[in-house]
């Protein structure tokens, strides 16, 4: 399953850090952040609940970029 989320991030480098953090999160098959569009596209592993996985994605992203936001 793939979903798209609106994000808030300050710069392209920060967006790249968010993408890498999302990709390392358990339950995420793949992730891509588009800084210009302020969007994060996430592909989830089979059988995972996107809402629960995204809570962990947000926590991991905030470890590398404290003031980022993901709206889900």
VENPEFEN-V75673 format. One record per pair of residues at least 6 apart in sequence whose C-alpha atoms are under 7 Angstrom apart, sorted by the first residue. I is the first residue (numbers start at 0). J is the second residue. D is the distance in Angstrom with one decimal. If there is no record, write none. Layout:
i->{I:I}
j->{J:J}
d->{D:D}
//
This chain:
i->{0:0:1:1:1:2:2:2:3:3:3:3:4:4:4:4:4:4:5:5:5:5:5:6:6:6:6:6:6:7:7:7:7:8:8:8:11:13:14:14:15:16:17:18:18:18:20:20:21:21:21:21:22:22:24:24:26:26:26:26:27:27:27:27:28:28:28:29:29:30:30:30:31:31:31:32:32:32:33:43:57:61}
j->{42:43:41:42:43:40:41:42:38:39:40:41:38:39:40:69:70:71:37:38:39:69:70:37:38:39:68:69:70:37:67:68:69:14:67:68:34:64:32:34:32:63:60:30:31:32:59:60:30:56:59:60:29:30:55:56:43:44:47:52:41:42:43:44:42:43:44:41:42:40:41:42:39:40:41:38:39:40:39:49:69:67}
d->{5.7:5.5:5.6:4.2:6.3:5.8:5.4:6.5:6.6:5.6:4.4:6.3:5.6:5.1:6.4:6.6:6.1:6.2:6.0:4.7:6.4:6.1:5.4:5.2:5.5:6.6:5.5:4.4:6.1:6.3:5.6:4.9:6.5:6.3:5.0:6.8:5.7:6.4:6.3:5.9:7.0:6.5:5.0:6.2:5.7:5.5:5.7:5.5:6.2:5.2:6.9:6.7:5.7:5.5:6.9:6.0:5.9:5.2:6.2:6.0:7.0:6.1:4.6:5.6:5.4:5.1:5.1:5.9:5.1:5.6:4.4:6.2:5.7:5.2:6.6:5.8:4.4:6.4:6.3:6.8:6.6:6.2}
//
